[in-house]
Amino acid sequence: MDFSLSFNVVFPLFVYMFIGIAARKMGMLDERTCKQMNSFNFKVLFGINMFRNVFGARDSFSPESVKYIFVSVGYTLAVFALFYFLIPLFWKERPRAACIIQGCYRGNSMLFAIPVVESLCGPENSALASMCVSLVVPIYNILAVVLFETMRGRKVRIGPLLLNILKNPLIIGAIAGGAAAAANAFLGFDIPASVMTPISVLSSMNSPLSLILLGAGLNFGSMKKDIRDLIFVCFMKLVAVPAGVAAICLALGYDGIPFISLFSIFCVPTAVSSYPMAEQMGGDGPFAAEVVATTSLFSLATVFFWVAGLQAAGII
């Protein structure tokens, strides 16, 4: 069997992270610079990337694609509910429990899933994954806000909750992309090439910059004391959750592009944006950063073996 395809999915991600590690070691990226660049990336490039994904997936709406969207959204809600009710039974410290829950359900789908699908199926076949991601990622953010609000013992107030959701750059990008897609579908309005070109270029910067900054921020020294919790999150996020969606897809008879699109959304590491969310909303910020780092690092192996295993089994 040829393992080069699965290797090619993972290796570019490692290269970007290694550049970040090397830049930090050489003094080219310090903590202050990384924070500023992360802020720019999250507030600007994430929203632009979401806009492009939603607008670019406008032609993939069909009765056939809707059922896959329902599966991706339904599985997201089911995974969240499972961890939300089970984790606090074993982790009594609320800030840590909230970050464990977030680490298990909230995937880095925007940065990892689309490249995986494009590598396996080609860029021309990534529309279904983009459509699912464009709905799943906002749901990740909505659930994260509810999670941290309830885990710090506060009653969720609908007004502030909705305001926090609407202020999120990913939500803004998704709404803008949806509005542009609707204008295109019903009014025939199309975005001029002179505007789409910078949107596409800026959007393409999002993934590599996020991975470079993630590499620059890795700190393995403080992880020893949290090794048990980190192993648990890594197993759940990178093994159990992907296995669950794979079983569901096989039970429903999905294969090819639909299987790869759905599986790729859930085999990814914890979202980079989960760290600032934890920091800002009373979670265990340092542990959230460790979760992002460890799941991202180990995903280099798990994604490789998932893809290679599925290829060997003839599923993809």
C-alpha positions in Angstrom: 0.0 0.0 0.0 1.2 3.5 -0.8 1.4 5.6 2.4 2.6 8.7 0.6 -0.9 10.2 0.4 -1.6 10.0 4.1 1.9 11.3 4.8 1.4 14.3 2.5 -1.8 15.2 4.4 0.1 15.6 7.7 3.6 16.6 6.8 2.8 20.2 5.7 1.1 20.9 9.0 4.3 19.7 10.8 6.4 22.0 8.6 4.4 25.1 9.6 4.6 24.2 13.3 8.3 23.5 13.1 8.9 27.0 11.5 7.1 28.5 14.5 9.2 26.5 17.0 12.4 27.4 15.2 11.4 31.1 15.0 10.7 31.2 18.7 14.0 29.5 19.6 15.9 31.9 17.4 14.3 35.0 19.0 12.3 36.1 15.9 9.0 35.6 17.7 8.5 36.6 21.3 5.4 36.2 23.5 4.2 39.7 22.9 4.6 39.4 19.1 2.8 36.0 19.1 -0.1 37.5 21.1 -0.5 40.4 18.7 -0.3 38.2 15.6 -2.7 35.7 17.2 -5.1 38.6 17.8 -4.9 39.8 14.2 -5.3 36.3 12.9 -8.3 35.6 15.0 -10.1 38.9 14.6 -9.3 39.4 10.9 -8.1 36.3 9.0 -10.4 33.8 10.7 -13.5 35.9 9.7 -12.2 36.3 6.1 -11.6 32.6 5.8 -15.0 31.8 7.1 -16.6 34.3 4.7 -14.8 32.6 1.8 -15.7 29.1 2.9 -19.4 30.0 3.3 -19.6 32.0 0.1 -17.6 29.4 -1.8 -19.9 26.6 -0.7 -23.0 28.3 -2.0 -23.4 25.9 -4.8 -23.3 22.8 -2.7 -26.7 23.2 -1.1 -28.8 20.3 -2.3 -31.1 17.7 -0.9 -28.1 15.3 -1.0 -25.8 17.7 0.9 -28.4 18.6 3.5 -28.4 15.1 5.1 -24.6 15.2 5.5 -25.0 18.7 7.2 -27.5 17.3 9.6 -25.2 14.4 10.5 -22.3 16.7 11.1 -24.3 19.1 13.2 -26.2 16.3 15.0 -23.0 14.5 15.9 -21.4 17.8 17.2 -24.4 18.4 19.5 -24.4 14.7 20.7 -20.7 14.7 21.5 -21.0 18.0 23.4 -24.0 16.8 25.4 -22.2 13.5 26.3 -19.1 15.3 27.6 -21.0 18.1 29.2 -22.9 15.8 31.5 -20.2 13.2 32.1 -17.0 15.2 32.7 -18.2 17.1 35.8 -18.8 13.8 37.5 -15.1 13.0 37.4 -13.5 16.5 37.4 -15.0 18.7 40.2 -12.9 21.8 39.5 -15.2 23.7 37.1 -12.5 25.7 35.1 -10.6 22.5 34.4 -13.8 20.5 33.6 -14.9 23.2 31.1 -11.6 23.0 29.3 -11.6 19.3 29.2 -15.1 19.3 27.7 -14.1 22.0 25.2 -10.9 20.1 24.3 -12.9 16.9 23.6 -15.6 18.4 21.3 -14.3 21.5 19.7 -12.2 20.7 16.7 -9.8 22.8 14.6 -12.0 22.0 11.6 -11.3 25.2 9.7 -7.5 24.8 9.7 -7.2 21.0 9.4 -10.4 19.5 7.9 -10.4 21.3 4.5 -6.7 20.6 3.8 -7.2 17.0 4.6 -10.2 16.8 2.2 -8.4 18.7 -0.5 -5.4 16.4 -0.2 -7.4 13.2 -0.4 -10.1 14.3 -2.8 -8.8 17.4 -4.6 -9.7 21.1 -4.1 -12.6 20.7 -6.5 -14.3 18.2 -4.1 -14.0 20.2 -0.9 -17.4 22.0 -1.2 -19.3 19.5 1.0 -16.7 19.8 3.8 -16.7 23.6 3.5 -20.5 23.6 3.8 -20.5 21.4 6.9 -17.6 23.3 8.5 -19.4 26.6 7.9 -22.2 25.4 10.1 -20.3 23.3 12.6 -17.7 25.9 13.5 -20.3 28.6 14.6 -22.0 25.9 16.6 -18.6 25.2 18.3 -18.4 28.8 19.3 -22.0 29.0 20.5 -21.6 25.9 22.6 -18.3 27.2 24.1 -20.0 30.4 25.3 -22.8 28.4 26.9 -20.3 25.9 28.4 -18.1 28.6 30.1 -21.1 30.6 31.2 -22.8 27.7 32.9 -19.6 26.1 34.3 -18.7 29.3 36.2 -22.0 29.0 38.0 -23.8 31.8 36.3 -27.3 31.6 34.8 -27.1 32.0 31.0 -28.7 35.3 30.1 -30.0 35.3 26.5 -29.2 38.9 25.7 -25.4 38.9 26.6 -25.1 35.4 25.3 -26.4 36.4 21.8 -24.3 39.5 21.9 -21.1 37.4 22.6 -22.0 35.1 19.8 -22.7 37.8 17.3 -19.4 39.6 18.1 -17.3 36.5 17.3 -15.3 37.0 14.1 -16.2 33.6 12.9 -19.9 34.3 13.3 -19.5 37.7 11.5 -17.7 36.0 8.7 -20.3 33.3 8.4 -23.2 35.7 8.4 -21.5 37.9 5.8 -20.7 34.9 3.6 -24.3 33.7 3.9 -25.6 37.1 3.0 -23.3 37.3 0.0 -24.3 33.8 -1.1 -28.0 34.7 -0.8 -27.5 37.8 -2.8 -25.8 35.8 -5.4 -28.5 33.1 -5.5 -31.6 35.4 -5.5 -30.3 38.7 -7.0 -27.6 37.4 -9.3 -25.1 39.6 -7.5 -21.5 38.4 -7.6 -18.4 39.7 -5.9 -16.0 41.4 -8.3 -12.7 39.6 -9.0 -10.8 42.7 -7.7 -12.4 42.1 -4.3 -12.3 38.3 -4.3 -8.6 38.2 -5.0 -7.5 39.9 -1.8 -10.2 37.9 0.1 -8.7 34.6 -1.3 -5.1 35.6 -0.6 -5.8 36.8 3.0 -7.9 33.7 3.6 -5.1 31.4 2.4 -2.8 33.0 5.1 -5.0 31.9 7.9 -4.0 28.2 8.2 -0.2 28.5 7.9 0.0 31.6 10.2 -2.1 29.8 12.8 0.1 26.8 12.7 3.3 28.8 12.8 2.1 30.7 15.8 0.9 27.5 17.5 4.4 26.1 17.0 5.9 29.2 18.5 3.7 29.0 21.5 4.4 25.3 22.4 5.8 24.9 25.9 6.3 21.3 27.0 7.9 22.1 30.4 4.6 22.8 32.2 2.7 19.8 30.8 4.1 17.0 33.1 1.7 17.8 36.0 -1.3 17.6 33.7 -0.2 14.5 31.8 -3.2 12.3 32.9 -5.8 14.9 31.8 -4.0 15.6 28.6 -3.8 11.9 27.7 -7.6 11.6 28.3 -8.4 14.6 26.1 -6.1 13.5 23.3 -7.6 10.0 23.3 -11.2 11.3 23.3 -10.6 14.0 20.7 -8.2 12.1 18.3 -9.4 8.5 18.7 -12.9 8.1 20.3 -14.7 11.0 18.6 -13.4 10.1 15.1 -14.2 6.5 15.6 -17.7 7.4 16.5 -18.4 9.4 13.4 -16.7 6.8 11.2 -19.0 4.1 12.7 -22.0 6.3 12.0 -21.0 7.0 8.4 -20.4 3.3 7.7 -23.8 2.4 9.3 -25.4 5.0 7.0 -23.6 3.6 4.0 -21.5 6.7 3.3 -18.3 6.4 1.4 -16.0 8.4 -0.9 -16.3 12.2 -0.6 -19.2 12.3 2.0 -17.3 9.9 4.3 -14.0 11.7 4.0 -15.7 15.1 4.4 -17.5 14.1 7.6 -14.6 12.1 9.1 -12.1 14.9 8.4 -14.2 17.4 10.5 -14.0 15.2 13.6 -10.5 13.7 13.4 -8.8 17.1 13.9 -7.1 18.5 17.1 -8.7 20.9 19.4 -9.4 24.4 18.0 -6.7 27.0 18.4 -9.3 29.6 19.4 -10.3 27.5 22.4 -7.4 28.9 24.4 -8.4 32.6 24.2 -12.0 31.6 24.8 -10.9 29.8 28.1 -8.7 32.8 29.1 -11.5 35.3 28.6 -14.4 33.3 30.1 -13.0 32.0 33.4 -11.6 28.7 32.3 -8.2 27.1 33.0 -6.3 29.1 30.4 -2.9 27.4 30.8 -4.4 24.0 30.6 -6.5 25.0 27.5 -3.2 26.0 25.8 -1.7 22.6 26.7 -4.7 20.9 25.2 -4.3 22.7 21.9 -0.6 22.0 21.8 -0.8 18.3 22.7 -3.7 17.4 20.5 -2.1 19.4 17.6 1.2 17.5 18.1 -0.3 14.1 18.4 -2.7 14.7 15.5 0.4 14.5 13.3 0.5 10.8 14.1 -3.2 10.0 14.6 -4.4 11.7 11.3 -1.6 9.8 9.5 -2.7 6.4 11.0 -6.4 7.1 10.5 -5.9 7.9 6.8 -3.5 5.0 6.3 -5.8 2.6 8.1 -8.9 3.7 6.2 -7.0 3.4 3.0 -5.8 -0.1 3.9 -9.4 -1.1 4.8 -10.6 0.2 1.4 -13.0 2.7 3.0 -11.4 5.7 1.3 
